[in-house]
Amino acid sequence: MKIEGVSSSVAAQNKKAEKIAASGFAVPNQAAPKAGAAQTPIPSSAISSLDSLLALQAEDTPQERRRRAISRADSLLDQLDDLRVATLSGRVMHSQISKLASSLRERLEGVDDEKLQSILDDIELRAEVELAKLEKSL
């Protein structure tokens, strides 16, 4: 179905906008809308497919949870190693401590693999102990 011409409601809105603009209010660098231009509506099928894509992205698969858990474990181990080197050299910076503390506050949901979850729990516990020791010494 093809719609031609401007409907009376669009024309009335344009006249109303022209009256308001004529009364002294103007937005700088904004072109006035064309009277003949009409916005193309978004088809509802596009919206529903977008909702479906967003729902799929939000759904966590076991592989995705496992990947995030391994990434978190690697990150915590790297931070603990950096902290160990800094402690041995006597140059522990406050930014390292706060980074480790913020990493520990970011909890992930559990993973299906019990061994991986146990390893991650051990790493988090070790990081919490080291953090507590460093905060106590400061």
C-alpha positions as CSV (number, residue, x, y, z in Angstrom):
1,M,0.0,0.0,0.0
2,K,1.5,3.3,-1.1
3,I,0.6,6.5,0.8
4,E,0.8,9.7,-1.1
5,G,0.5,13.2,0.2
6,V,0.6,14.7,3.6
7,S,-2.1,13.8,6.1
8,S,-3.9,16.6,7.9
9,S,-2.4,15.7,11.2
10,V,1.1,16.0,9.9
11,A,0.3,19.3,8.3
12,A,-1.3,20.5,11.5
13,Q,1.8,19.5,13.5
14,N,4.0,21.3,11.0
15,K,1.9,24.5,11.3
16,K,2.0,24.3,15.1
17,A,5.8,23.9,15.0
18,E,6.1,26.9,12.6
19,K,4.0,29.0,15.1
20,I,6.2,28.0,18.0
21,A,9.3,28.8,16.0
22,A,7.9,32.1,14.9
23,S,7.3,33.2,18.5
24,G,11.0,33.5,19.1
25,F,12.2,30.0,20.0
26,A,14.7,28.5,17.7
27,V,17.2,25.6,18.0
28,P,20.6,26.6,16.5
29,N,21.9,24.5,13.6
30,Q,18.8,22.5,13.2
31,A,17.1,22.4,9.8
32,A,13.3,22.7,9.8
33,P,11.5,19.4,8.9
34,K,10.2,19.2,5.4
35,A,6.4,19.3,5.1
36,G,6.4,16.5,2.5
37,A,8.9,14.2,4.2
38,A,7.4,11.3,6.1
39,Q,9.2,9.0,8.4
40,T,9.2,5.3,7.4
41,P,7.9,3.1,10.1
42,I,10.0,0.2,11.3
43,P,8.4,-3.1,10.5
44,S,7.3,-5.1,13.5
45,S,9.1,-8.2,12.1
46,A,12.5,-6.3,12.4
47,I,11.7,-5.5,16.0
48,S,10.8,-9.1,16.9
49,S,13.9,-10.4,15.2
50,L,16.0,-7.9,17.1
51,D,14.4,-9.0,20.4
52,S,15.3,-12.6,19.5
53,L,18.9,-11.7,18.8
54,L,19.2,-9.9,22.1
55,A,17.6,-12.8,23.9
56,L,20.1,-15.2,22.3
57,Q,23.0,-13.0,23.3
58,A,21.8,-12.7,26.9
59,E,21.5,-16.5,27.2
60,D,24.6,-18.0,28.8
61,T,25.7,-21.4,27.5
62,P,27.9,-23.7,29.6
63,Q,30.8,-23.1,27.3
64,E,30.5,-19.3,27.7
65,R,30.4,-19.6,31.5
66,R,33.4,-21.9,31.4
67,R,35.3,-19.5,29.1
68,R,34.6,-16.6,31.5
69,A,35.6,-18.6,34.5
70,I,38.9,-19.6,32.9
71,S,39.5,-16.0,31.9
72,R,38.8,-14.8,35.5
73,A,41.1,-17.4,36.9
74,D,43.9,-16.3,34.5
75,S,43.4,-12.7,35.4
76,L,43.5,-13.3,39.1
77,L,46.6,-15.5,38.8
78,D,48.3,-12.8,36.7
79,Q,47.4,-10.1,39.3
80,L,48.7,-12.4,42.1
81,D,52.0,-13.0,40.2
82,D,52.4,-9.2,39.7
83,L,51.7,-8.6,43.4
84,R,54.3,-11.3,44.3
85,V,57.0,-9.7,42.2
86,A,56.1,-6.2,43.6
87,T,56.2,-7.6,47.2
88,L,59.6,-9.2,46.6
89,S,61.0,-6.0,45.1
90,G,59.4,-3.9,47.9
91,R,57.3,-1.8,45.5
92,V,53.7,-2.7,46.1
93,M,51.5,0.0,44.7
94,H,48.1,0.9,46.0
95,S,46.7,0.6,42.4
96,Q,47.6,-3.1,42.4
97,I,45.8,-3.7,45.6
98,S,42.7,-1.8,44.5
99,K,42.7,-3.6,41.2
100,L,42.8,-7.0,42.9
101,A,40.1,-5.9,45.3
102,S,37.8,-4.8,42.5
103,S,38.5,-8.1,40.6
104,L,37.4,-10.1,43.6
105,R,34.2,-8.1,44.0
106,E,33.2,-9.1,40.5
107,R,31.6,-12.5,41.1
108,L,30.7,-14.8,38.3
109,E,27.9,-17.3,38.3
110,G,29.0,-20.9,38.9
111,V,30.2,-23.2,36.2
112,D,28.9,-26.7,35.5
113,D,32.4,-28.2,35.9
114,E,33.0,-28.9,39.6
115,K,36.7,-29.2,39.2
116,L,37.0,-25.9,37.5
117,Q,34.7,-24.3,40.1
118,S,36.9,-25.7,42.9
119,I,40.1,-24.3,41.2
120,L,38.5,-20.9,40.8
121,D,37.3,-20.9,44.4
122,D,40.9,-21.8,45.6
123,I,42.3,-18.9,43.5
124,E,39.8,-16.5,44.8
125,L,40.5,-17.6,48.4
126,R,44.3,-17.1,47.8
127,A,43.7,-13.7,46.4
128,E,41.5,-12.7,49.3
129,V,44.2,-13.9,51.8
130,E,46.9,-11.9,50.0
131,L,44.7,-8.9,49.8
132,A,43.9,-9.1,53.6
133,K,47.6,-9.4,54.4
134,L,48.5,-6.4,52.3
135,E,45.7,-4.2,53.6
136,K,46.8,-5.1,57.2
137,S,50.4,-4.1,56.5
138,L,49.4,-0.7,55.1
